[in-house]
Amino acid sequence: MIDSAETRDYIGRMADNMNSTFEHELKRLEKRVDALVRVCDQLQDENRSLKQRQDVLTSERANLLQKNEQVRARVEAMIGRLKAMEQGS
């Protein structure tokens, strides 16, 4: 016959073991979540920085395109004047 005190003792040890395993798993998951939060924060910072850099580069590109167009117009005007001078000679 099974002693009820032994059964309670056994069940208590099993419950303690399960609680210990559960707490260990919970701590492991908590560490993983903390690591994921840190990675997300880093990625958000990097993304913000990259967007700012993209804005700067887009602005620089627009300025360079405008300057390029101005130079092209000046060169075409000079070519036109040179052709006119050539025809006038």
HELIX and SHEET records of a PDB file:
HELIX    1   1 SER A    4  GLY A   88  1                                  85    
END                                                                             
